[in-house]
Amino acid sequence: MKILFVYPSWTGDYGIIAHFARRAGVFPPLNLALLAAICEKEGHECKIIDGEALGLKMDKLVQQSVSYNPDIIAVTGMSPFFHKTVEFAKKVKQLTNIPIIVGGQHVTIVKTEAFDDCFDYGIVGEAENTLPIFLCEFNGSKRFSAIKGLMYRKNSKVFENGTADPYNDTLDNLPWPSRHLLPMNKYRMGTLHGRLPFSSIQTIRGCPWKCIFCASDQLNTTKIRMRSPKSTVDELEHVVNTYNIRHFNFVDDVLT
């Protein structure tokens, strides 16, 4: 299957502020790159379009997405920018009937409230296990009722299968994110030696605390999953040797 992962630009509506937002640093969508790596491991053909890094306006992003002619489009979006994800999906649907699946923090928290008519499928919770199972059914018998964490439409009715089980295995068993699908030369951050290329990396998932201002109960972030030092260093070395990148942003909830 051809799977297109899309991250719409969110700074395009902010005029001159967008310039300074991009100067502060455009972060690679590590979540999409990880899911793409999992799908590639399953034998699927994957592509990522990072509209923010490439500075693509919405119409251009939609045009490129449709012209790729994927079997399915996967999108995500955090709460402050989720309206851009909805806008993208609606414009795609105006041109074609390519199925669209949505996931991410916003969908996980508000569930069907975020399941706009422009979306065909949605994943509530962590997608590392659910997405490959869904793609197998999507490409086969389409028996979606037993897929935990999936939202879908059938005969204009919305079905919700609860929240996906969290990824319980060690993070060492996940593939490295498919950075080869990202425009790695577009991600730069300010350093003592100027704006230099960087990449994000994750060594631990979760946080032991339960702060009242955090959505940890909905996002299951109090469940700790860790990587081994060797796995982390191997990935760091791979990025250094492959992309000549020597600056990293650790996206761990709690680094220490």
C-alpha positions as CSV (number, residue, x, y, z in Angstrom):
1,M,0.0,0.0,0.0
2,K,1.0,3.6,-0.6
3,I,0.7,5.6,2.6
4,L,1.1,9.4,2.8
5,F,1.9,11.0,6.1
6,V,1.1,14.7,6.2
7,Y,2.1,17.4,8.7
8,P,0.4,20.7,7.6
9,S,2.1,24.0,8.2
10,W,0.7,25.9,11.2
11,T,2.7,29.2,10.9
12,G,1.3,30.3,7.6
13,D,-1.5,32.3,9.1
14,Y,0.7,34.4,11.3
15,G,2.4,36.8,8.9
16,I,5.7,38.2,10.1
17,I,5.4,36.1,13.3
18,A,5.7,33.0,11.2
19,H,9.2,34.1,10.2
20,F,10.4,34.3,13.8
21,A,8.6,31.1,14.7
22,R,10.5,29.2,12.0
23,R,13.7,30.9,13.0
24,A,13.2,29.6,16.5
25,G,13.3,26.1,15.1
26,V,11.2,23.8,12.9
27,F,11.0,20.4,14.6
28,P,10.9,17.2,12.6
29,P,7.6,15.3,13.0
30,L,9.3,12.4,14.8
31,N,5.9,10.7,15.5
32,L,5.1,10.5,11.8
33,A,8.6,9.3,10.9
34,L,8.3,6.5,13.5
35,L,4.9,5.3,12.2
36,A,6.3,5.5,8.7
37,A,9.2,3.3,9.8
38,I,6.8,0.7,11.3
39,C,4.8,0.7,8.1
40,E,7.9,0.4,5.9
41,K,8.9,-2.6,8.1
42,E,5.5,-4.1,7.2
43,G,6.2,-3.7,3.5
44,H,4.2,-0.6,2.7
45,E,5.5,2.3,0.6
46,C,5.6,5.5,2.6
47,K,6.0,9.2,2.0
48,I,6.0,12.1,4.4
49,I,5.2,15.7,3.4
50,D,6.2,18.1,6.2
51,G,4.4,21.3,5.1
52,E,5.9,23.3,7.9
53,A,9.5,22.5,7.1
54,L,8.9,23.0,3.4
55,G,6.9,26.2,3.9
56,L,4.0,24.8,1.8
57,K,0.9,26.8,1.8
58,M,-2.3,24.8,2.2
59,D,-3.4,24.6,-1.5
60,K,0.1,23.5,-2.5
61,L,0.2,20.9,0.2
62,V,-3.2,19.5,-0.9
63,Q,-2.0,19.5,-4.5
64,Q,1.1,17.5,-3.7
65,S,-0.8,15.1,-1.5
66,V,-3.4,14.3,-4.1
67,S,-0.9,14.0,-6.9
68,Y,1.0,11.3,-5.0
69,N,-2.2,9.3,-5.3
70,P,-1.8,7.3,-2.0
71,D,-4.1,4.5,-0.9
72,I,-4.6,6.4,2.4
73,I,-3.5,9.7,4.0
74,A,-2.5,9.8,7.6
75,V,-2.6,13.1,9.5
76,T,-2.1,14.3,13.1
77,G,-2.3,17.5,15.0
78,M,-2.0,19.0,18.4
79,S,-4.9,20.9,19.9
80,P,-3.7,24.5,19.1
81,F,-3.2,23.7,15.4
82,F,-5.8,21.0,14.9
83,H,-7.9,23.3,12.8
84,K,-5.1,23.2,10.2
85,T,-5.4,19.4,10.0
86,V,-9.2,19.7,9.5
87,E,-8.7,22.4,6.8
88,F,-6.2,20.1,5.0
89,A,-8.5,17.1,5.1
90,K,-11.6,19.1,4.0
91,K,-9.7,20.5,1.0
92,V,-8.4,17.0,0.0
93,K,-12.0,15.7,0.1
94,Q,-13.1,18.5,-2.2
95,L,-10.8,17.0,-4.9
96,T,-10.7,13.3,-4.2
97,N,-12.2,10.5,-2.0
98,I,-8.8,9.2,-0.8
99,P,-9.4,7.8,2.7
100,I,-7.9,9.9,5.6
101,I,-7.0,8.5,9.0
102,V,-6.3,10.9,11.9
103,G,-4.5,10.4,15.2
104,G,-2.5,12.3,17.8
105,Q,-2.9,13.9,21.2
106,H,-6.0,16.0,20.4
107,V,-7.9,13.0,18.9
108,T,-6.9,10.8,21.9
109,I,-8.3,13.3,24.4
110,V,-11.5,14.5,22.8
111,K,-12.2,11.4,20.6
112,T,-15.3,11.6,18.5
113,E,-15.6,15.4,19.1
114,A,-12.5,15.7,16.9
115,F,-13.7,13.1,14.4
116,D,-14.9,15.6,11.7
117,D,-16.8,14.4,8.6
118,C,-13.6,14.9,6.6
119,F,-11.9,12.0,8.4
120,D,-12.7,8.4,7.5
121,Y,-10.8,6.7,10.4
122,G,-9.2,7.7,13.6
123,I,-6.8,6.2,16.2
124,V,-7.4,6.9,19.9
125,G,-4.2,6.3,21.9
126,E,-0.8,5.1,20.8
127,A,-0.7,3.9,17.2
128,E,2.4,1.7,17.1
129,N,0.3,-1.5,17.4
130,T,-3.0,-0.3,16.1
131,L,-1.9,1.2,12.8
132,P,-0.4,-2.0,11.3
133,I,-3.4,-4.0,12.3
134,F,-5.7,-1.4,10.8
135,L,-3.8,-1.3,7.5
136,C,-4.0,-5.1,7.2
137,E,-7.8,-5.0,7.6
138,F,-8.1,-1.9,5.4
139,N,-6.3,-3.8,2.6
140,G,-8.3,-7.0,3.3
141,S,-11.6,-7.9,4.8
142,K,-12.2,-4.5,6.5
143,R,-13.3,-6.1,9.8
144,F,-12.7,-3.0,12.0
145,S,-14.9,-3.8,14.9
146,A,-12.2,-5.8,16.8
147,I,-9.5,-3.2,16.4
148,K,-9.0,-1.5,19.8
149,G,-8.6,2.2,19.6
150,L,-10.1,2.7,16.1
151,M,-12.8,5.1,15.2
152,Y,-14.5,4.6,11.8
153,R,-17.7,5.3,9.8
154,K,-20.1,2.7,8.5
155,N,-23.3,3.6,6.8
156,S,-22.9,7.2,8.0
157,K,-22.7,6.0,11.6
158,V,-19.6,6.5,13.8
159,F,-18.2,3.6,15.7
160,E,-15.6,3.9,18.5
161,N,-13.6,1.0,19.8
162,G,-12.3,2.6,23.0
163,T,-8.6,3.4,23.5
164,A,-5.7,1.5,22.0
165,D,-3.6,-0.5,24.4
166,P,-0.3,1.4,25.1
167,Y,2.9,0.1,23.6
168,N,4.1,-2.1,26.4
169,D,7.3,-3.5,24.9
170,T,10.8,-1.9,25.3
171,L,11.4,1.0,23.0
172,D,14.5,-0.8,21.8
173,N,12.1,-3.0,19.7
174,L,10.7,0.0,17.7
175,P,12.5,0.8,14.5
176,W,14.3,4.1,14.2
177,P,12.2,6.9,12.7
178,S,12.4,7.0,8.9
179,R,14.4,10.2,8.7
180,H,15.2,9.5,5.1
181,L,11.6,10.5,4.3
182,L,12.1,13.9,5.9
183,P,13.8,17.0,4.5
184,M,16.6,16.8,7.1
185,N,18.4,19.9,5.7
186,K,15.4,22.0,6.7
187,Y,15.6,21.4,10.5
188,R,17.9,23.9,12.1
189,M,18.3,25.3,15.6
190,G,20.2,28.2,17.2
191,T,23.6,27.2,18.7
192,L,26.6,29.1,20.0
193,H,28.0,28.7,16.4
194,G,24.9,29.9,14.6
195,R,21.9,28.0,13.2
196,L,22.9,24.5,12.6
197,P,21.1,21.2,11.5
198,F,19.6,19.2,14.3
199,S,17.3,16.2,14.8
200,S,14.9,15.1,17.6
201,I,15.4,11.9,19.4
202,Q,13.5,10.0,22.1
203,T,15.1,7.9,24.9
204,I,12.2,7.6,27.3
205,R,8.4,7.8,27.0
206,G,6.4,8.8,29.9
207,C,6.7,10.8,33.2
208,P,6.3,9.5,36.8
209,W,4.4,12.5,38.0
210,K,0.7,13.3,37.9
211,C,0.6,17.1,37.7
212,I,-2.9,18.5,37.8
213,F,-2.3,20.7,34.7
214,C,-1.3,17.8,32.6
215,A,-3.4,15.5,30.4
216,S,-1.5,12.5,31.6
217,D,-4.6,10.6,32.6
218,Q,-6.0,10.7,29.0
219,L,-2.6,10.3,27.3
220,N,-1.3,7.6,29.5
221,T,2.0,9.5,29.9
222,T,2.6,8.2,33.5
223,K,3.5,4.8,32.0
224,I,7.3,4.7,31.7
225,R,8.9,3.0,28.7
226,M,12.7,3.3,28.3
227,R,15.4,2.6,25.8
228,S,18.8,1.1,26.5
229,P,21.8,3.4,26.4
230,K,23.2,1.3,23.5
231,S,20.1,1.7,21.4
232,T,20.2,5.4,22.0
233,V,23.8,5.8,21.1
234,D,23.5,3.6,18.0
235,E,20.7,5.9,16.7
236,L,22.8,9.0,17.6
237,E,25.8,7.6,15.7
238,H,23.5,6.7,12.7
239,V,22.2,10.3,12.5
240,V,25.7,11.8,12.8
241,N,27.2,9.5,10.2
242,T,24.2,9.6,7.7
243,Y,23.2,13.3,7.9
244,N,26.3,15.0,9.4
245,I,24.1,16.2,12.2
246,R,25.7,16.9,15.6
247,H,22.9,18.6,17.5
248,F,20.0,16.9,19.1
249,N,16.8,17.8,20.8
250,F,15.6,15.2,23.4
251,V,11.9,15.1,23.3
252,D,11.6,13.0,26.5
253,D,8.8,14.0,28.9
254,V,11.5,14.0,31.6
255,L,15.0,13.7,30.4
256,T,16.5,12.7,33.7
